[in-house]
């Protein structure tokens, strides 16, 4: 339909008003990222407001449809990549009467954002139903995956830690002539991988969720030829949740093992993750398992540093029972899921104030020890240096160690009372290398249209997802989004979240982390105050150089960095001595064509501006 507006300047002009996209981005609703393999429309929500956006997992090559048909007012839909207000992928106004439908074929695998607007790109508080479907998805009729049979299996690299490869069972068929796996309700629809057995003859293969199906089966096969295989083992639910994991040992080093993956019952379709890792034998202290070389064991404790701040951890099921030396006999209670935290005494008395014990009823128990070690660094003897904190409840208290030698290392052991899975916080100490997730940083910056949160982990164990909560008073928090974790990792992983609701000068963000077993703990708090500079950068794209209009900046010294996609940076400094002016960086002629990120830092090192720019 046509819509007309009247503009009055010096003369009157009337004409047709059209849109190619809307950008009235408010908050995300629903907060969870959606996924589907249904070819029929399914309901995302029955009460989205115009101005709210929602996020969706998509798979390259699949065609998706979103619709508001049948609602009560004139809607508009805009599909974005790069978050709400990013790059527009598709837009529709009046597909079904005054309502809208967007259909788009995914050009990549990842996440897209759908913005709901009322006509004229406005917002409202009227409940709106959004439906969507993957019209090209399904369990048959399409082209099978490339690894649909064992002779076209995809090779998996065996790594020291899980490095996921994403696969799919969409349009997969049954493999003929292969012995039936015998578990996990195999009904066809399988895909195949191969693994080369490492030198120690042991390998672990596991699957996990990638936003597609939620219950899978896994089987290992041996054989000289892909056409003549023998079953080694079949597994249903030994992995995370209802996914699968097989640990096989005694295999022939250098031989090939075939891996078969399917969905339980072959009645759901979509992506999954799979990885292969080398099963490392126990270390010299006898520590073994997926948490070896972490603070699950006395020989590899977390490190605590005394000072301002706090650290949070848990007695989650991730932690196992570690009973070196005589610790079981000198501890005041039974030990089920203990963890270890080493510190250096700065005085003859050190205290650990337990300020929070949550998500359990039996509470935690803790004690400080002077530990002796053998020549291999394994814990052999324990002498108590503190009271034994064991309230058999979530009551708060203090562990106080006395008679310490300044400069000597001691060990704080914490256990769940009776195996309780609790989250706890200890103040005036900070910690590193604590399971299940070791945080590297958690920062936030306010930009014109969004608040940008970033954090990183150096290790993860059974990490399902992060939850971002927001507060305007630092007391009452509401959930604003989730970010998928990476399960198990021993390398740095960076995460980010953008909040497009920027109508408050001060916002508090709380970050929590949830394991696959449902255990949740707080891993970070921060405050963002909106004092971001409003700079103009032009031209973009540029060929020789670009100009920054810094009239919005205060007088002082600033640093400009230009960073490519490989993380290589170039810095240049400039000084502002007036409220108006412009700055153009030099020496850019040698920059190769491509995408760059420019950042401006003030004299304290605070990031005050960030923008993507293109050289061509």
N, C-alpha and C positions, 0 to 999 in steps of 0.2 A: 504494500500500500504506500501511497505517497503522503508525505507529511510536509507542511509548509510553515515557515517562520517569517516574520516580518522584522527586518533590521532597519533602524533609522539612524543615519549618520547626518550628512548634509543632504543626501538624497535617499529615496526609498528603493530598496532592492528586495525582490522576492525570488525564491527559487527552491529547488529540490534539495533536501538535506539528507545526506547518506553517510553511513559509517562503514569502516572496514574493520573496526575492532572497538571494544570498550576497555577502559582501564580504571574503573572505579573500584579498585581492589580494597576490600576490607579485611575481614578475618577468614581463616580457613574453617569450613564446616561441610561435611563431617571432618573431624581432626585426623582420622586414620586414612592412609592412602588406600584407594580401592583397587581391586583386581577382579577380573572375570575371564572365563572362557565360554560363557553362555552365549549362544547365538540368538537367544530370545531376550527381550528387554527385561532387566532386573532393576529394582528400585534402589537408588543410592540413598535417598532421603525423601521424606514427605514434608519437611519443613526447612528448606533453605531460604534465606532472604536474598533479595537482590542486593548485590554488593559483596556477597560472600563467594569464596572460591573453593573448589575441591580438587584433590589430586588423584591421579590414576596411573597404575603401572600398565605399560603397553609393550608389545613385542613387535620387532621390526617385521614388516610385511603383512601384518594383520590389519583388518579394517574394523574401525570402531565407530559406533553411533551414540550420540548423547541427545536427549530430547526433553522438552518441557511441554509437549503437546497435551492439551486437555486442562491446562491451568487457567487461572481466572483473569490474568492481566497480560499486557503486551510485553513479552520477554525478548531478551537478546542473549546469545551465547557466544563467548569468545574463547578459543582454545589457544593456550600458550605453551611454549617450551622455555625453560629457564626461570620458572616461577611466574606468579601473577604479575602482569605488566612487562614480561620479558618479550620474546619474539613471537608474534602472532602466527599460528599455524592454520587457523580456520575461524570463520565468523558466520553467523546467520541471524536474521531478524524474524521474518514471517514465513516460515516453512509450512505451518499448519494453522491457518487463520492468523491470529496475532502471536502465536507461540513459535518456538524455534527448534530446529534440529541441526546438529553438526555431524557430518560424517567425514572421517579422515583415515587414511591408510598410513600406518606408522612407518616413519623413515629411519627409526632407530629403536633400540630397546632401552627403556628407561621410564621416566615419569613425565606426564603432561599435566597441565593445570587448566581447569575449566572455570571461567568466570561467569556468573549469572548476573544479568543486569535487567532493570526495567527500561522500557523504551526511553531513548535519549540518554542512555548510559547512566541512569540514575539508580539510587538504592532505595530499599523500602524494608518494612518489617512484616511482609505478607508471606505466609508459609507457601512454599512452592515445591512440587514434586519433580525430582530429576531422575530419569531412568537412563540406563546405558546397556550396550551389548557389544560383544565381539562377533560381528556378523560373519567373519571368515573363519572363526575358530571351530573346533569340533573334533570328533574322534574318527573321522573317516571321510573319504571323498576327495581329500586334498593330496598333495605330494608328501610322501613319507619323509621323515628326517633322513639325512645323509647316512646316519649310523643306525639304520633300521634293522640290520642283520649283523651277525658276528663277523662276516667277511668284509664289512665296511666299517668296522668299529673305530671310534675316535680314540687315539692314544691319550692317556693321562700321564702327566709328569708326577713322579713320586718326590714329594718335598719333605723338608724337615718339619714343617707345620702345614696345616690345612690351607691350601690355596684353591679356592673354588673355581670350577668350570660350570657354566650354566648350560643345561640341556633342556629338551622338551620332549614330551610324549604325544604332542598334537599330531594326529594322522599316522602315528606309529602302528605297525601291524604285528601280528604274531610271527615268531620265528619258527620255521618248520625244521624238523630233523634234529632238534636239540633236546636233551633230557629235560623234563619238566622241573622247575625249581622246587616245587613242593611246599611253598609257604606263601604267606601274604596274599592269598586269594588270587593267584596268577590267572588272568583271563585274556592274555594277549596284550598287544599294545606296548611291546618292549623296545628298548634301545640299548646299544652296546658300546662298551669301552674296552680298551686293553691297558694293562699295566705291566711294565717290566720289573721283575722281582729284584729288589736291591741286594747288595752283597751279603747282608746278614740273614737273608731268606725270610724276612718278616715284613708284612705290609698291612696297613689299615686302610680300608675304603669306607667312606661314609657319605650319606646324602643328607640334605637339609632343604628347608623351604627357600624358594626364590619368588614367592608370590603366586605360584600356580597351584598345582594340587597339594594336598596336605597330608597324604598317607601313602607311603610307597613301600616297595619290596626291592630286595637286592640279592643277587646270587653271584658266586664266583665259580668259574669253570677253568679247567686245565685241558691242554691238548696240543699236539704238534701242529695240527691243521685246524683252521677255523671251521671246517666242515665236519670235524669229528671231535666233539668236546665231551668232557666228563665233569659232572657236578662236584665241586669241592664243598660248598656250604651255601645255605640259604638263610636269610634273616628278614624279620618283619620289623620289630620295633626296638632294636638295641641302640638306635641313634637318638638324635634330639627329638623329643616328642614322639610322633608316630612315624618318624623316618628311620632309616636303617643304617647299621654299621657292622662290618665284619673285620675281625682281626685274625689274620692267617699267618702262621709261622711254619717253619720246616719246609718251606718252598725251595725250589732249585734256583739259586741266584742266576740272574740273566735270562730266565725263562719268561714266557708270556702267560699272563693270566687274563682271561676274558671276564668282563663285568657286565651283568645283565640288570637293567633297571626297569621297573614298571610301576604303575599306579595300582593301589589295592582295589581289585575288582574291575579295573579298566573302565571306570565310569566317571572320571574327572580328568581334565586335560589342562596342561600348561607347563610352565617352567619349573625346574628344580636345580639345586646345586649339588655337585659331586666333587670330591677330592680324594687323593691318595697320599698317605704319609708313611714314612718309614717308622716302624715300631722300634724305638730306641731301647736297648737293653738297660736294666737297672744301672745306676751309677755306682761309684765305689762305696757309697753309704747304704746301698740297697734300696734307694728311692726309685720308684717306678710309676708308670701310669701317665695319663695326660697332663697331670699337674706337677710332674717332675721338674726340678730346678725352679720352683716357685716357693712362696712362703707357706705352702702347704707342708713343707718339710723343714726341720730344724737346721739342716745343713745349708739351706738356701733361704734365709729369712728376708722379710721386708726390712727396710731401713727407716728408722724414725729419727727425726731431728727436732730438738726442743726449740720452741719459739711461738710467735703469734700465729694463730690459726688452729686448725683441727684436722683430723683425718677420720674417714668413715670406712668401715669394712663390714663384714658379715661373718656369720658362722653357717653359711649356706652349705648345701649338700655337695657343692663343688669341693669343699675341703674334706680330706679323708682323715682317718685315725693314724697319727704318727706317734710312736711310743719308743723313742731311742733311750738307751741307757736305763736309768732308774726313775725316769719322770713319772711313770705310772704309779710308783709306790710313794713318792714324795708329794704328789699333788693331792689336794684336799677332796677331790671328787673323782668320778669316773670320767674318762676321756673318750669322746666319740668323733669329733670333727674339729680338731684343734688347728691353730695357725700360729705363726711365729713372727716376732717383731723385735729386731735388734736395735739397741741404742747405746750411745756412749755417755757415761755419767759425767755431768758437769759439776756436780756437787755430791756430797756424801749421802744426801737424801733426794730422791726423785719421786714425783707423784704423777699418777695418771688419773685424771678426772673423767669419769664416764658420764657424759652429759646426755646421752640418748640411747635407749634400747627399745627397738620397735619391731612390730610384725611377729611377735612370739609371746608366749606366756611364761615359760620357764626361765627365761633370761640367759645371761652368759656367766662364765666363771673365768677368773684370770689370776695370774701370779707371776712374779719376777724371779728369775733364776740367775745364779752364777753358773756358767756352763763350762765344762772341760771338753777337750776335743782330742781325737787321735791324730796320727800323722797325716791322714787324708782329709782332715777338716770335718770329720763326722762327730756328731754330738754323742758323748759317752757318759757324762755325769752331771747331776743337777743338784744345786744347793739353794734352798729357798732364801730370798732376800727381802721378802715382803709379806704382808698379810695375804690371805687367800680370799679373794672377792668371790662370794658364792651365795647370793641372796635367794636363789631358787625362785626368782621373780624378775620383773623388769625394773625393780627398784634401782635407782642410781646410786653411785658411790665412788670411792677412790681406792686405787691400789697404790700403796706407799712403800717404796723400797728404802731401806736404811742400811747403814754400815757399808756404803759403796766406796770404791776406790776411784777417785777422780781420774778420768781418762781411760778407764777400763770399759770394755763392752759387756753388756748384760742382755738378757733375753726376757721379753714379755710374752707369755703364752696365753692365748685366749681360746676358749672352747665353748660350744653351746651346751648348756646344762641339760644332760640327758639327751644330747644330740639335737637340741633346739636350733632351728634355723632363724637367727635373729639378725637384724641390722643394728649396728651400734656406731657411736661417735665418741671420740676421745679428744678433749680440748688441750690446747697449748703444746701440741705435737703435730707435726706433719709427716707424711709417709710416702715412700715410693716403692714400686714393685709389689703392690698388694693385689691379690686376686679378688674378683674375677676380671676386673678391668683396671689397668693402670693408666690413669689420666696424665697427659703431658701438659695440657693447658686448656683453658676455657675462657674465651674472650668475646666481647660484643662491641659493635660499632654502630652508631646511628647514621643512616643515610637519608636522603631526601624522602624516599618513598618506602623505606623498610629499615628494620633493625636487623643487622647481620650478626648472627651468632656463629662462632667457630670453636671447635674443640678437637683434640687429637688424643689417641691412645697409643701407648707403646707395646701393650700386650692385652689380649682379650681371651677369656675362657668362658665358653657357653654363653656368649653375649647375644641376646635376642634383639633388643631394641633399646633406644633412648627415648625418653619422654620429655618434652619441653613444656614447662608450666610458667604462667605469667601472673604477676601481681602488680597492683598500683599502690599498695600500701606496705608491701613486704611481709604481710601476714596472711591474707586471703589469696590463694592461688587457684587458677583455672588452667586446664590443659589446653594448649594451642597447637600441638603437633607431635608427631613421632618420627624418628629416623631409624631405619633398619641398621642393626649391628652386623658384625662380620663373623659371629660365631666364635671361632678359635683363631688366634693370630699371635705371632711373636714379632711383628714388624709394626712400624708406625703407620697408623691409618688416620686420615683427616676427615672430619665431618663438618657440616654446616647446616644452618637453618635460617630462613628469612621470614620475619614477621612483618606483614604489610599493614598492620594496624598501628599507625604511628601518631595517634591523636593525643598522646600524653607526654609531658615533658620528662617524667621520670618513670621508668619501668623496671621491675625486678624480674629476673628470670631464674628459675630453678631447673636444674638438669638431673634427671634420675635415669638409672640404668636397670634393665630387667633381664634376668637370665632366662634360658629356655625352660627352667623348672618353675618360672613364675616369681622368683625372688626378686625384689626391687630394692635399690638403695640410692640415696642421694649422692651425686658425684660432683656437684658444682652449684654455686650461687653467684650471680653477678647483678650489677645495676647499670642501666644505660640512661644517660642524660642526653637529651637531644640538643647538642651544641655543634652539630656538623656544619662544616662550611659549605656554602652554596657557590661552587666555582663553575665557570663556563670554560669548556675545552673545545677548541675548534682549530682547523677543520677536522672532522672525523667521518670518513677515513682521511689520512694525510699522506703526502708524498715525500716532502723534504723535512718539514718540522710542523709542530703545532703550537698553539698559543693558549696559555692559561690566563683567564681574566680573574685576578685575585682581589677585586674590589671589596669582597666580603670578608677578607682576612684582616686580622689585627696586625699592627706593625710588629716586626720581629724576624727571626731567622727560621727558614723552613728547608726541608729536604724533599726532593722529588726523586722517586725511584721508578724505573721503567723495567718491567719484568716480562720475559717471554714465557711460552707455555712449558719450557723445560726448567723453569725456575732460575734462569740466569738473569742477573739484574745489573743495571747501570744507574748510578746515583749522581745527582747534581744539586747544589745548594743555591738558594737565592734568598735575598733579604728584602723585606718590605719596609719602607720608611714613609709611606703615605697611604691614604685610604683608597687611592685609585691607581691603577697600573696594570701592566701585563708582563708576562714572562714567557719566553720561548726557549726551550732547552736547545743546546748546541750539540754538535757531533752526532747527529742522527742520520747522516747520509749513508753511513755504513750499516745501518740496521737493515736486515733482510725483510722482505715483505712478509706480513703475517699479523697475528693477533698479539697484542701486548696489554699489560695491565699497568696503569699509572697509579701511584700512591703518593700522597703528600703527608709528611709528618711534621709536627711542630717541634719546637726546640727541646721539649721533654721526651720526644720519641713517640708521642701519641699519634696514631693514625687518624687523620681528620678528613681525608677525602680518598675515594677510590673510584676508578672508572676503567672500562675496557675501551681500547682504541685500536684501530686497524691501520697498518701502513701498506700502501700498494704502489 
